[in-house]
Structure formats: structure tokens, C-alpha cells
Amino acid sequence: MSPKAAFSNAIVIGASGGIGKALVAALMADGVQNVHGLSRSGAPEFSSGGIAGRIDIRDEASIAAAAGRVRETGPADLVLVATGLLHDGAIQPEKTYRSLSADALAEYFAVNTIGPALVAKHFLPLLPRDRRAVFACLSARVGSIGDNRLGGWYGYRASKAALNMLIKSLSIEIARTLPEAICVGLHPGTVDTGLSAPFQSGVAPEKLFTPAVSARCLLDVVKTLTPDQTGGCYAWDGERIVP
Ligand SMILES: NC(=O)c1ccc[n+]([C@@H]2O[C@H](COP(=O)([O-])OP(=O)(O)OC[C@H]3O[C@@H](n4cnc5c(N)ncnc54)[C@H](OP(=O)(O)O)[C@@H]3O)[C@@H](O)[C@H]2O)c1
């Protein structure tokens, strides 16, 4: 580990995504000793010279196998879940309740809620018992119930709100045995990736971050969070998002 690196064994799940790929690059630039870039393809180009690996968060056996490979490299002091779904061909965020579909809702929950929950199941046991560690899932400000003023985007909002609740419960449980562990949701800002591409027209240019800027901000936040902040959801600037 470089003298300045805050973490020594970091894992990015969803390393092929816009933000995930930038997180891997930023961790490598920080001199983190082991950076695991895990993606559905397992392709090395998503690991920026780190350790490439395969994971499909909709397949628990694949999650367990990935955790087993990471375990061989030592305790994991940073786990970042950067997977997510907003649109995907037939699935588009709902503008009205009239568009609700059981299949689309199930898909949102499978990727945005259940996948990260199963990642927690298999990766939380890898956290060190004797020092600070962070388990963080990329959530979204629109998952805040208190901040919902526009409505719409039913499946995405609800699946992220449910993710935030899972994070809260996980944080309570792990605090009993890992008092230095921090388990949080993170809002990356509005970031220029494939996920946000169809929805950027109303976004002021200065409010649309590059993945590199967002990743740097998110790493600054995870470096400074303290155990008393566990269980919450924090934006790219460290601001706590109302539940
Ligand atoms: N971009 C924004 O403005 C914004 C705003 C708020 C919150 N967020 C959140 O930030 C996170 C990252 O978003 P992004 O903008 O980087 O999106 P993105 O570029 O679309 O990346 C999404 C990632 O999720 C992965 N993924 C989807 N299903 C998966 C599965 N079953 N198993 C493994 N990986 C899977 C994708 O892998 P493949 O390459 O294999 O498809 C890809 O790596 C998401 O949780 C999103 O909700 C983003």
C-alpha cells in the first residue's frame, strides 16, 4: 500500500459501468495495493491494471465465487457496489402508475436491491475485524422518500429506497461485531454515463459530472466517513440525504 492510500484491498462491483470503471481508475491512481474490478464479463479492461474478476449480482453462486477469490487476497477494507439499472431496452422509468409492470418492477428490485443485498451477504464477512472498513452501495437521491417531490420513476425510486433500508439494517447488525465498519449508501450526483444519458437534457452542464469527478468525490467521502455515520446515505459532497 502506498503511504497515502486509505485502503489496501478494495473491491469495485460493476467495474464495467461508467462510475465503476472510474472508481477502479481512481483507486489505482491512489496507490491502493489490491484493486479488484469485478464485472459481468470479467474483462481485464475494466480493472485498469488491477485484479479483474467476474460477477453477476443476479446469480448468488457467482457472488459467492467472487467473494471466495477476493478472500484469497486478504481482508477487504473497501467494498463499493457500483451496479445499477435505470433503463434497459424494454424497461424505461415509469412516468405514470398506468405504466407499472410486474416484470419491470421485479427487474428493478433484482438489480438495485436484491443483488446488492446478496453482495453484502457474501462480502461483509471479508471485512477486517480490527480496523476501519467501508461497505458502500451506489444508491440515488431519488431513493429518498422525504425528498420525493416529483413522483414518477416508480421502480427505480422504490428499489433504491428499499436498498437504503437494507443498508440501514446491515449497518445495525454489523456494528455489533465490527464497531469500526461503516455501511452506507452513496449518491454520485448526476453523472455522464449510459445510465443517465437519456435523461440529461434538463441538467445544467455544471451539474453533470464526468465519471472521474464523481469517483474522486465519492472516494473523498468514503475516506472521511466515521462509524457514527454508518447506516446513512451520503451524496458526492458528503451531505447526508434525508431518508
Ligand atoms: N449516472 C448517474 O447520474 C447516477 C445518478 C444516481 C445514482 N446512480 C447510481 O450509480 C450506480 C452506477 O451507475 P452508472 O451511471 O455507472 O451506470 P452504468 O454505466 O449503466 O453501469 C451500471 C453497471 O451495473 C452493472 N450491472 C447491471 N446488472 C448487473 C448484474 N446483474 N451483475 C453485475 N453487474 C451488473 C453493469 O454491468 P454490464 O456492463 O455488464 O451491463 C454496469 O457495470 C447505479 O447504482 C446508479 O443507480 C447513477
Ligand as a Chemical Component Dictionary entry (heavy atoms), coordinates in Angstrom:
data_LIG
# 
_chem_comp.id                   LIG 
_chem_comp.type                 NON-POLYMER 
_chem_comp.pdbx_formal_charge   0 
_chem_comp.three_letter_code    LIG 
# 
loop_
_chem_comp_atom.comp_id 
_chem_comp_atom.atom_id 
_chem_comp_atom.alt_atom_id 
_chem_comp_atom.type_symbol 
_chem_comp_atom.charge 
_chem_comp_atom.model_Cartn_x 
_chem_comp_atom.model_Cartn_y 
_chem_comp_atom.model_Cartn_z 
_chem_comp_atom.pdbx_ordinal 
LIG N1  N1  N 0  -25.230 8.115  -13.578 1  
LIG C1  C1  C 0  -25.966 8.826  -12.725 2  
LIG O1  O1  O 0  -26.306 10.003 -12.985 3  
LIG C2  C2  C 0  -26.406 8.223  -11.417 4  
LIG C3  C3  C 0  -27.169 9.017  -10.545 5  
LIG C4  C4  C 0  -27.588 8.479  -9.335  6  
LIG C5  C5  C 0  -27.253 7.178  -8.998  7  
LIG N2  N2  N 1  -26.512 6.422  -9.869  8  
LIG C6  C6  C 0  -26.203 5.043  -9.481  9  
LIG O2  O2  O 0  -24.826 4.789  -9.650  10 
LIG C7  C7  C 0  -24.625 3.401  -9.974  11 
LIG C8  C8  C 0  -23.734 3.276  -11.203 12 
LIG O3  O3  O 0  -24.401 3.903  -12.278 13 
LIG P1  P1  P 0  -23.686 4.248  -13.671 14 
LIG O4  O4  O 0  -24.170 5.592  -14.042 15 
LIG O5  O5  O -1 -22.240 3.965  -13.616 16 
LIG O6  O6  O 0  -24.429 3.191  -14.609 17 
LIG P2  P2  P 0  -23.908 2.267  -15.826 18 
LIG O7  O7  O 0  -22.808 2.947  -16.547 19 
LIG O8  O8  O 0  -25.141 1.879  -16.575 20 
LIG O9  O9  O 0  -23.307 0.994  -15.060 21 
LIG C9  C9  C 0  -24.133 0.048  -14.475 22 
LIG C10 C10 C 0  -23.284 -1.128 -14.077 23 
LIG O10 O10 O 0  -24.127 -2.121 -13.449 24 
LIG C11 C11 C 0  -23.710 -3.371 -13.972 25 
LIG N3  N3  N 0  -24.708 -4.428 -13.816 26 
LIG C12 C12 C 0  -26.017 -4.365 -14.142 27 
LIG N4  N4  N 0  -26.584 -5.564 -13.874 28 
LIG C13 C13 C 0  -25.600 -6.357 -13.378 29 
LIG C14 C14 C 0  -25.545 -7.704 -12.934 30 
LIG N5  N5  N 0  -26.618 -8.496 -12.949 31 
LIG N6  N6  N 0  -24.374 -8.197 -12.477 32 
LIG C15 C15 C 0  -23.262 -7.421 -12.476 33 
LIG N7  N7  N 0  -23.250 -6.150 -12.907 34 
LIG C16 C16 C 0  -24.412 -5.634 -13.342 35 
LIG C17 C17 C 0  -23.399 -3.083 -15.420 36 
LIG O11 O11 O 0  -22.692 -4.173 -15.975 37 
LIG P3  P3  P 0  -22.678 -4.513 -17.557 38 
LIG O12 O12 O 0  -21.622 -3.626 -18.141 39 
LIG O13 O13 O 0  -22.334 -5.952 -17.602 40 
LIG O14 O14 O 0  -24.057 -4.224 -18.080 41 
LIG C18 C18 C 0  -22.578 -1.825 -15.245 42 
LIG O15 O15 O 0  -21.267 -2.148 -14.840 43 
LIG C19 C19 C 0  -26.029 2.799  -10.120 44 
LIG O16 O16 O 0  -26.404 2.184  -8.922  45 
LIG C20 C20 C 0  -26.907 4.024  -10.354 46 
LIG O17 O17 O 0  -28.231 3.787  -9.933  47 
LIG C21 C21 C 0  -26.087 6.915  -11.066 48 
# 
loop_
_chem_comp_bond.comp_id 
_chem_comp_bond.atom_id_1 
_chem_comp_bond.atom_id_2 
_chem_comp_bond.value_order 
_chem_comp_bond.pdbx_ordinal 
LIG N1  C1  SING 1  
LIG C1  O1  DOUB 2  
LIG C1  C2  SING 3  
LIG C2  C3  SING 4  
LIG C2  C21 DOUB 5  
LIG C3  C4  DOUB 6  
LIG C4  C5  SING 7  
LIG C5  N2  DOUB 8  
LIG N2  C6  SING 9  
LIG N2  C21 SING 10 
LIG C6  O2  SING 11 
LIG C6  C20 SING 12 
LIG O2  C7  SING 13 
LIG C7  C8  SING 14 
LIG C7  C19 SING 15 
LIG C8  O3  SING 16 
LIG O3  P1  SING 17 
LIG P1  O4  DOUB 18 
LIG P1  O5  SING 19 
LIG P1  O6  SING 20 
LIG O6  P2  SING 21 
LIG P2  O7  DOUB 22 
LIG P2  O8  SING 23 
LIG P2  O9  SING 24 
LIG O9  C9  SING 25 
LIG C9  C10 SING 26 
LIG C10 O10 SING 27 
LIG C10 C18 SING 28 
LIG O10 C11 SING 29 
LIG C11 N3  SING 30 
LIG C11 C17 SING 31 
LIG N3  C12 SING 32 
LIG N3  C16 SING 33 
LIG C12 N4  DOUB 34 
LIG N4  C13 SING 35 
LIG C13 C14 SING 36 
LIG C13 C16 DOUB 37 
LIG C14 N5  SING 38 
LIG C14 N6  DOUB 39 
LIG N6  C15 SING 40 
LIG C15 N7  DOUB 41 
LIG N7  C16 SING 42 
LIG C17 O11 SING 43 
LIG C17 C18 SING 44 
LIG O11 P3  SING 45 
LIG P3  O12 DOUB 46 
LIG P3  O13 SING 47 
LIG P3  O14 SING 48 
LIG C18 O15 SING 49 
LIG C19 O16 SING 50 
LIG C19 C20 SING 51 
LIG C20 O17 SING 52 
# 
